[in-house]
């Protein structure tokens, strides 16, 4: 069996799912060299060599790669920060190790302004109406307020406020969800505007889907649709988060979309990729996941909410465990430029995140729900791991923002652990995922109980039917 050395740059549960997919290779003896944000309990168990780099500084990661370059065949990066900072460019230049992620110049996630301008050039029909506000264009707060309010007049207040720079899914504010008045909207706007440009775009009525694609730079391979849950609390209440969970149906499309809508979505994603890649001389520059897109389906057409330059978190966690092909081979094909397809098992998946007591302001909204004696204690996976005896590979426990201390696992400040379940239906996968979440104790952790709930899906189906009728 051939030995392959792989550097994984890890941030949380998304990268743990990548580590799991690589470690399960049946064709290769995989040795994992993991540069980690923290002493992740899963990664330390699977790593041949493990190093903690708390800020994921690309120079430190490159030094780690340099130390083991004779052992490493390639590297893979999941988190946006090192991609945006130019990790691939640095590591490939300094060590010659091929890296699976886009190059720095094509980390489009860095700027929502660049995204909107790219869409305007390649697929203007996919853009909502938008206006870019640049700090350098205004002398004072009063002047920009006049222009913001004038634009809100045109949008009838139905607006979405987006900072230009990445905010880990938490910087976007939506009229009716986060703002009930122009004053509240402007307060959110100005809190971001003091740092960089802000986009205000029209709020689109529709249903959202996420579509991710693997790419070798030349070939663009869309993966099945997923749907995530950004809001912190059940019934889609509370602030935006990095994502509290997500689901995938048995088929490539989500249950509220038609086959034609899925086909149109893939066609639009391919149009963006082909238009973008035609502008690039380097046909390896978009290797990895250059387009992880958030679509809004309106019943009439499709709008692009945003694109990212890396695997989605949590959405990619729904996909890595059901890749039928050996994932090491998939990675080699991305590097060698011959990725023509990716086989996936036909299954539904549901991911539920457990998060710390104060995540999303939970303790302020639900005081007393979590015992003070539980907060800060070690997290106990014993009962959750026992579920593997009951469900086999249908359940995966992926620690995210967690670290080992004296052999015990402790939650940090972000999404602590993902519980991924695989089933023949969304309902089966949801039931197993929720059971797994309940089986994890300690650490003052909590989770949404309605990820992939049938009433959410029914509501989306009904909404799309109404939108199609209006179209």
FENNORJO-V834918 format. One record per pair of residues at least 12 apart in sequence whose ideal C-beta (glycine too) atoms are under 7 Angstrom apart, sorted by the first residue. I is the first residue (numbers start at 0). J is the second residue. D is the distance in Angstrom with one decimal. If there is no record, write none. Layout:
# FENNORJO-V834918
i: (I I)
j: (J J)
d: (D D)
This chain:
# FENNORJO-V834918
i: (0 0 1 1 2 2 3 3 3 3 4 4 4 4 4 5 5 5 5 5 5 5 5 6 6 6 6 6 6 7 7 7 8 8 8 8 8 8 8 8 8 9 9 9 9 9 9 9 10 10 10 10 11 11 11 11 11 12 12 12 12 12 12 12 13 13 13 13 13 14 14 15 15 15 15 15 15 16 16 16 16 16 17 17 17 18 18 18 18 18 19 20 20 20 20 21 21 22 24 24 24 25 26 26 26 27 29 30 30 31 31 31 32 32 32 32 32 32 33 33 34 34 34 34 35 35 35 36 36 36 37 37 37 37 38 38 38 39 39 39 40 40 40 40 41 41 43 48 50 55 55 55 57 57 57 57 57 60 60 61 61 61 64 64 64 65 65 68 68 71 73 73 73 73 73 74 74 74 74 75 75 76 76 76 77 77 78 79 79 79 79 79 82 82 82 82 82 83 83 83 85 86 87 87 88 88 97 99 99 99 99 99 100 100 101 101 101 101 101 101 102 105 105 105 105 105 106 107 107 108 108 108 108 109 110 111 111 111 111 112 112 112 112 114 114 115 115 117 118 121 121 121 121 122 122 122 124 125 125 125 125 127 127 127 127 128 128 129 129 130 130 131 131 132 132 132 132 132 133 134 134 140 143 144 147 147 147 148 150 151 154 156 156 157 157 157 158 158 158 158 158 159 159 159 159 160 160 160 160 160 160 161 161 161 162 162 162 163 163 163 163 164 167 168 168 168 168 168 169 169 169 170 171 172 172 173 174 203 203 203 204 205 205 205 205 206 206 206 206 206 207 207 207 207 207 208 208 208 208 208 208 208 209 209 209 209 209 209 209 209 210 210 210 210 210 211 211 211 211 211 211 211 212 212 212 213 213 213 213 213 214 214 214 214 214 215 215 215 215 215 215 216 216 216 216 216 216 217 217 218 218 219 219 220 220 220 221 221 222 222 223 223 223 223 224 224 224 224 225 225 225 225 225 226 226 226 227 227 227 227 228 228 228 228 228 228 229 231 231 231 232 232 232 233 233 233 234 237 237 238 238 240 241 241 242 242 243 243 243 244 244 244 244 244 244 245 245 245 245 246 246 246 246 246 246 247 247 247 247 248 248 249 249 249 249 254 254 255 255 255 255 256 260 263 264 264 267 268 268 271 272 286 287 288 288 289 290 291 291 291 291 291 292 293 296 297 298 298 298 298 298 299 313 313 313 316 316 316 316 317 317 320 320 320 320 321 321 321 321 321 322 322 323 323 323 324 324 329 346 346 346 347 347 347 347 347 347 348 348 348 348 349 349 349 349 349 349 349 350 350 350 351 351 351 351 351 351 352 352 352 353 353 353 353 353 353 353 354 354 354 354 354 355 355 355 355 355 356 356 356 356 361 369 369 373 373 374 375 376 376 377 377 377 377 377 378 378 378 378 378 378 378 378 378 379 379 380 380 380 382 383 383 383 383 384 386 386 386 390 392 393 393 393 393 394 394 394 395 396 396 396 397 397 397 398 399 399 399 399 399 400 400 400 400 401 401 409 410 410 415 415 416 418 418 418 419 420 420 425 426 429 429 433)
j: (27 28 27 28 28 30 27 29 72 327 30 32 70 71 72 21 29 31 32 72 73 74 75 32 34 64 71 74 96 31 33 75 34 55 60 74 76 77 78 81 86 33 34 35 36 39 42 77 36 55 77 78 312 399 400 413 414 316 397 398 399 414 416 417 77 310 312 315 316 77 78 39 41 42 397 398 399 315 316 319 320 397 75 77 319 31 33 41 42 45 395 319 320 322 326 326 327 45 325 326 327 325 325 327 328 327 327 47 70 45 46 47 46 47 48 67 70 71 46 49 50 52 60 63 49 50 51 52 53 55 51 53 402 411 51 402 403 398 401 402 398 401 403 408 397 398 403 67 63 78 80 81 81 84 85 86 89 81 86 89 90 93 90 94 96 93 94 94 96 96 96 97 99 330 334 90 96 98 99 99 330 98 99 100 309 310 309 108 165 307 308 309 100 101 106 308 309 106 108 109 103 98 100 102 102 103 334 286 287 330 333 334 287 309 284 285 286 287 289 308 284 279 284 285 289 308 308 306 308 165 307 308 309 165 163 161 163 198 305 131 163 196 198 305 306 129 198 275 303 270 271 274 275 267 270 271 300 267 301 302 303 200 201 203 302 200 201 198 200 150 199 196 198 147 192 196 197 199 196 192 196 189 192 185 185 188 199 181 199 181 201 174 181 174 201 202 174 184 199 201 202 171 173 200 202 172 184 187 188 197 199 197 198 200 191 195 197 195 196 197 198 195 241 229 239 240 241 242 239 240 241 191 239 184 187 202 202 295 297 302 297 295 296 297 466 255 296 459 462 463 226 293 294 295 304 224 226 253 256 264 294 296 224 225 226 227 291 293 311 314 224 264 268 292 294 288 291 310 311 314 315 318 268 288 290 288 329 333 338 341 285 286 287 288 289 286 332 333 336 337 338 282 283 284 285 286 336 282 336 338 339 269 272 338 340 341 265 268 318 341 247 251 318 343 251 252 253 261 245 246 247 314 317 245 246 253 242 245 313 314 242 243 244 245 447 450 242 243 359 361 359 364 447 447 448 449 449 359 364 359 360 359 312 414 312 313 352 447 450 313 350 351 352 447 450 313 314 317 350 317 348 349 425 450 451 317 318 347 348 347 425 345 346 347 424 456 460 456 459 460 463 296 296 301 294 301 301 290 292 290 290 333 333 309 310 308 306 306 307 309 310 311 306 305 463 466 463 466 467 469 470 470 350 352 417 350 397 417 419 348 350 348 395 419 421 343 344 346 348 421 341 343 342 343 344 341 342 341 421 422 423 422 423 424 425 427 428 419 420 421 428 420 425 428 429 432 450 451 417 419 432 418 432 433 436 446 450 414 417 446 415 416 436 439 444 445 446 414 415 444 445 446 410 412 415 443 444 369 374 443 445 445 443 445 441 443 443 443 441 442 407 408 409 441 442 401 408 409 410 415 439 441 442 444 440 441 396 408 439 438 396 435 438 439 396 434 435 438 431 421 420 421 422 431 420 431 435 419 416 418 435 416 417 419 416 413 414 415 416 417 412 413 414 415 415 416 442 442 444 442 444 439 432 435 436 432 432 435 451 453 450 451 448)
d: (6.5 4.9 5.4 6.9 4.5 6.3 4.6 5.7 5.0 5.9 4.8 6.3 4.2 4.5 5.4 5.9 6.3 5.7 6.9 6.5 6.2 7.0 6.7 4.7 6.7 5.6 5.3 3.7 6.9 6.0 5.0 5.7 5.0 6.7 6.0 6.9 4.4 6.9 6.5 5.6 6.8 5.6 6.8 4.6 6.6 6.5 5.8 6.9 5.1 6.8 6.4 3.7 6.6 3.7 5.6 6.9 6.5 6.2 4.2 6.7 3.4 6.7 6.8 3.9 5.0 5.9 4.0 5.7 5.9 4.4 7.0 6.6 4.8 6.4 4.3 6.2 6.8 6.9 4.6 4.4 6.7 5.5 6.3 5.8 6.1 6.2 6.9 6.8 5.9 5.5 6.6 4.5 6.9 6.2 4.2 5.7 6.2 5.1 5.4 6.7 4.7 6.2 4.9 6.7 6.8 4.9 6.5 4.2 6.8 5.6 5.0 5.7 6.9 6.2 4.7 5.4 7.0 6.3 4.4 5.0 5.5 5.4 4.8 5.2 6.3 6.9 5.5 7.0 6.1 5.8 6.2 7.0 4.2 6.5 5.6 4.5 4.6 5.8 6.2 6.8 5.1 6.0 5.1 4.6 6.6 4.9 6.1 6.3 5.2 6.4 5.6 5.1 5.4 4.9 6.4 4.4 5.4 6.4 6.1 5.1 5.2 5.5 5.3 5.2 5.8 6.4 5.5 4.6 5.9 5.1 6.4 4.8 6.4 6.2 5.7 6.2 5.6 4.5 6.8 4.3 6.4 6.5 6.9 4.0 6.0 5.4 6.7 5.4 6.0 6.8 6.8 5.2 4.9 6.4 5.0 5.8 5.5 4.6 6.5 4.8 3.4 6.8 5.2 5.4 5.6 5.1 4.7 6.0 4.8 5.9 5.5 6.8 4.2 6.6 6.5 5.5 6.7 5.6 4.7 4.9 4.7 7.0 5.1 5.8 6.4 7.0 4.4 5.8 5.4 5.8 4.5 4.3 6.9 6.7 5.5 5.2 5.2 5.6 6.4 5.5 4.9 5.4 6.4 6.2 5.7 5.5 6.3 6.5 5.9 6.7 5.7 3.4 6.5 6.3 5.4 5.6 6.7 5.9 6.5 5.8 4.5 4.8 4.6 5.4 5.3 6.4 4.5 5.5 3.7 5.1 5.5 5.9 5.5 6.9 6.5 6.3 5.0 6.8 4.8 6.1 6.9 6.6 6.9 6.2 6.0 6.2 6.7 6.4 5.8 6.1 5.2 5.6 6.9 5.6 6.1 4.2 5.0 6.7 5.3 6.6 5.9 6.4 5.2 5.3 5.2 4.4 6.3 5.6 5.2 6.4 5.6 6.8 4.6 6.9 3.9 6.6 5.6 4.8 4.1 6.5 6.9 5.3 5.3 6.3 6.1 6.7 4.7 6.3 5.2 6.5 6.8 6.4 6.2 6.8 4.4 6.2 5.6 4.7 6.2 5.1 6.6 4.2 4.9 4.2 6.4 5.5 5.1 5.0 5.8 5.5 6.9 6.3 6.8 5.5 7.0 4.7 6.0 5.5 6.7 6.9 5.0 6.6 6.8 4.8 6.7 6.0 6.9 5.7 5.7 4.7 5.7 6.0 5.7 5.0 6.3 5.8 4.5 6.3 5.6 6.4 6.0 6.9 6.4 6.7 5.5 6.4 6.8 6.4 6.3 5.7 5.4 6.2 6.5 7.0 5.5 6.0 6.3 4.6 4.8 6.8 4.0 4.7 4.2 6.3 5.2 4.8 6.2 5.1 5.8 5.1 6.1 5.8 4.5 6.0 6.3 5.2 4.9 5.8 5.5 6.9 5.7 4.2 6.8 6.7 6.4 5.6 4.8 6.7 5.2 6.8 4.9 4.0 5.0 6.2 5.7 5.6 4.7 4.0 6.0 5.5 6.6 4.8 5.1 6.7 6.4 5.7 6.0 6.5 3.0 7.0 7.0 6.7 6.8 5.5 5.9 4.8 6.8 5.4 6.8 5.6 6.5 5.4 6.6 6.2 6.3 4.7 5.3 4.7 6.8 6.2 5.3 4.6 5.5 6.0 3.4 4.5 5.0 5.5 5.0 6.7 6.8 4.7 5.7 6.7 3.8 4.3 6.9 6.2 4.7 5.6 5.9 5.8 6.4 5.0 6.8 5.5 6.5 6.8 3.9 4.6 4.8 6.4 5.8 6.0 5.6 5.8 5.7 6.1 5.7 6.5 5.8 5.6 6.7 5.6 4.9 5.7 5.4 6.7 4.4 6.6 6.4 4.8 5.0 5.1 6.7 5.9 6.1 2.8 4.2 6.4 4.5 3.7 4.8 6.4 6.3 4.9 6.6 5.6 5.5 4.3 5.6 6.9 5.7 6.0 6.3 5.2 4.5 5.2 6.3 6.4 6.6 5.7 3.9 5.6 5.1 6.1 4.7 5.9 5.1 6.7 6.9 5.1 6.8 5.4 4.6 7.0 4.6 6.3 6.7 5.3 5.5 5.3 6.5 4.0 4.6 4.3 6.2 4.6 5.4 4.9 6.7 4.9 4.6 6.2 4.7 5.4 5.0 4.6 5.3 6.2 5.5 5.0 5.6 5.8 4.2 6.8 4.6 5.2 5.8 6.5 6.5 6.8 5.1 6.1 6.0 6.2 6.4 4.8 5.2 3.7 6.9 6.1 5.0 6.4 6.5 4.7 3.6 6.7 4.7 5.9 4.0 6.1 5.8 5.5 6.9 6.7 4.8 6.6 5.7 7.0 6.5 4.7 4.0 6.7 4.7 4.6 6.1 7.0 6.1 4.0 5.3 5.3 4.1 4.9 6.6 6.6 5.7 6.0 5.7 7.0 6.0 4.8 6.5 5.8 5.3 5.5 5.3 4.4 6.6 6.1 6.6 6.6 4.3 6.3 5.0 7.0 5.0 5.9 5.8 5.9 6.6 3.8 5.7 5.3 5.5 6.4 6.7 4.2 6.1 6.7 5.7 6.3 5.1 3.9 4.8 6.9 3.8 6.5 5.3 6.7 6.8 4.4 6.6)
